[in-house]
């Protein structure tokens, strides 16, 4: 119950921060000030995250490619990037792991990056969208629905395979 509430609050405040932030306000923050997670998003990253957040709660369906029926992890990512950026991505997580620029260190992850995991005893078998502060959105598995997860969870830490960046211009 507490975990569900924590995730709901994260998604709620994430949505509110994105909706009410202004580019002028974000620019007024100096390098020495601590920027909020969402003030660091570029406009493109905001669009990707907002589209992904719209799909929270959509149930998982293996091979599913329609939010009304269900989505799997790679079709979730595909749909988000197509709707937010008009970017057509390959169908599978493995194929998606070859698109964009490689992000070599976890500390270099930025909102909107694709994060990959080994969940089926093979590399790059699962994909999600990085939100920032070690959280990501994904369509998990049968019986689940699109949700936010913490990458610091032991399950995800031990299965992390890498990340790819599809959004070029981002503030530091």
C-alpha positions as CSV (number, residue, x, y, z in Angstrom):
1,X,0.0,0.0,0.0
2,X,2.7,2.5,1.0
3,X,4.7,1.7,-2.2
4,X,1.6,2.3,-4.4
5,X,1.0,5.6,-2.6
6,X,4.6,6.6,-3.1
7,X,4.4,5.8,-6.8
8,X,1.1,7.7,-7.2
9,X,2.6,10.7,-5.5
10,X,5.7,10.6,-7.7
11,X,3.6,10.4,-10.8
12,X,1.2,13.1,-9.6
13,X,4.0,15.6,-8.7
14,X,5.9,14.7,-11.8
15,X,2.8,15.6,-13.9
16,X,2.1,18.8,-12.0
17,X,5.8,19.9,-12.2
18,X,5.9,19.4,-16.0
19,X,2.5,21.0,-16.6
20,X,3.2,24.1,-14.5
21,X,6.9,24.6,-15.3
22,X,7.9,27.4,-17.7
23,X,11.0,27.5,-19.8
24,X,11.8,31.1,-18.5
25,X,11.6,29.8,-14.9
26,X,13.8,26.8,-15.7
27,X,16.4,29.1,-17.4
28,X,16.5,31.4,-14.3
29,X,18.0,28.6,-12.2
30,X,21.7,28.9,-12.1
31,X,24.2,26.1,-12.2
32,X,24.9,26.4,-8.5
33,X,21.2,26.1,-7.6
34,X,19.9,22.6,-7.2
35,X,17.4,22.0,-10.1
36,X,14.3,20.0,-9.6
37,X,14.1,16.7,-11.5
38,X,11.5,18.2,-13.9
39,X,13.2,21.6,-14.4
40,X,16.0,19.6,-16.0
41,X,13.8,18.1,-18.7
42,X,14.0,19.5,-22.2
43,X,10.8,20.2,-24.0
44,X,11.2,17.0,-26.0
45,X,11.9,14.9,-22.8
46,X,8.8,16.5,-21.2
47,X,6.7,15.4,-24.2
48,X,8.1,11.9,-23.9
49,X,7.5,11.7,-20.2
50,X,4.0,13.1,-20.3
51,X,3.0,10.7,-23.1
52,X,4.5,7.8,-21.0
53,X,2.7,9.0,-17.9
54,X,-0.6,9.0,-19.8
55,X,-0.2,5.2,-20.2
56,X,0.3,4.4,-16.5
57,X,-2.2,1.7,-15.6
58,X,-2.5,0.2,-19.1
59,X,-2.3,-3.5,-18.6
60,X,0.5,-5.6,-19.9
61,X,-0.1,-8.0,-22.8
62,X,2.7,-10.0,-24.5
63,X,2.9,-8.9,-28.1
64,X,0.2,-6.2,-27.4
65,X,0.5,-3.0,-29.4
66,X,-2.8,-1.2,-28.5
67,X,-3.3,0.6,-25.2
68,X,-7.0,-0.4,-25.2
69,X,-6.1,-4.1,-25.3
70,X,-2.6,-4.0,-23.6
71,X,1.0,-3.3,-24.3
72,X,4.3,-5.1,-23.8
73,X,7.5,-3.2,-22.9
74,X,8.8,-2.6,-26.4
75,X,5.4,-1.5,-27.8
76,X,5.0,0.8,-24.8
77,X,8.3,2.5,-25.7
78,X,7.4,2.4,-29.4
79,X,4.1,4.1,-28.9
80,X,5.4,6.8,-26.6
81,X,8.2,7.8,-28.9
82,X,6.0,7.7,-32.0
83,X,3.3,9.9,-30.4
84,X,5.8,12.3,-28.6
85,X,8.5,12.7,-31.3
86,X,7.2,11.1,-34.5
87,X,10.1,8.6,-34.1
88,X,9.4,5.1,-35.4
89,X,11.4,2.6,-33.3
90,X,11.9,-1.1,-34.0
91,X,9.5,-3.6,-32.5
92,X,11.6,-5.5,-30.0
93,X,13.6,-4.4,-27.0
94,X,16.7,-6.0,-28.5
95,X,16.3,-4.1,-31.7
96,X,15.6,-0.9,-29.8
97,X,18.9,-1.4,-27.9
98,X,20.8,-0.7,-31.1
99,X,19.1,2.7,-31.8
100,X,20.5,6.1,-30.6
101,X,23.6,6.8,-28.6
102,X,24.9,4.5,-26.0
103,X,24.8,5.9,-22.4
104,X,27.9,4.3,-20.8
105,X,27.4,5.0,-17.1
106,X,24.2,5.0,-15.0
107,X,25.2,8.3,-13.6
108,X,24.9,9.8,-17.1
109,X,21.3,8.7,-17.5
110,X,18.8,11.5,-18.4
111,X,15.0,11.7,-18.5
112,X,13.8,10.0,-21.7
113,X,16.7,7.6,-22.1
114,X,15.8,4.0,-22.8
115,X,16.9,1.6,-20.1
116,X,17.4,-2.1,-20.8
117,X,17.3,-5.2,-18.6
118,X,17.9,-8.9,-18.8
119,X,14.6,-10.3,-17.5
120,X,14.3,-13.5,-19.7
121,X,17.9,-14.9,-19.3
122,X,19.0,-12.9,-22.3
123,X,20.4,-9.4,-22.6
124,X,18.2,-6.6,-23.7
125,X,15.0,-8.5,-23.2
126,X,13.2,-5.7,-21.4
127,X,13.0,-1.9,-22.0
128,X,11.6,1.1,-20.1
129,X,11.9,4.9,-20.2
130,X,14.1,6.6,-17.6
131,X,12.4,9.4,-15.6
132,X,15.3,10.6,-13.5
133,X,16.4,10.1,-9.9
134,X,16.7,6.3,-10.5
135,X,13.0,5.8,-11.6
136,X,11.8,4.5,-14.9
137,X,8.4,3.7,-16.5
138,X,7.7,0.3,-18.2
139,X,5.2,-2.3,-19.0
140,X,6.4,-5.1,-16.6
141,X,4.9,-8.6,-17.3
142,X,1.8,-10.7,-17.4
143,X,-0.7,-9.6,-14.7
144,X,0.9,-6.1,-14.4
145,X,0.3,-2.7,-15.9
146,X,2.5,0.2,-17.0
147,X,4.0,1.6,-13.9
148,X,6.9,3.5,-12.3
149,X,9.7,1.4,-10.7
150,X,12.9,2.3,-8.8
151,X,16.1,1.1,-10.6
152,X,17.7,0.9,-7.2
153,X,15.5,-2.1,-6.4
154,X,17.8,-5.2,-6.2
155,X,15.8,-6.9,-9.0
156,X,16.5,-4.1,-11.5
157,X,20.1,-3.5,-10.3
158,X,21.1,-7.0,-11.0
159,X,19.4,-7.1,-14.4
160,X,20.5,-3.7,-15.8
161,X,22.1,-4.1,-19.3
162,X,22.6,-0.5,-20.4
163,X,20.8,2.5,-21.9
164,X,20.4,4.4,-25.1
165,X,19.8,8.1,-25.7
166,X,17.3,9.2,-28.4
167,X,16.8,12.8,-27.4
168,X,19.7,15.0,-28.5
169,X,19.5,18.4,-26.9
170,X,19.1,18.5,-23.2
171,X,20.1,21.0,-20.5
172,X,22.9,19.8,-18.2
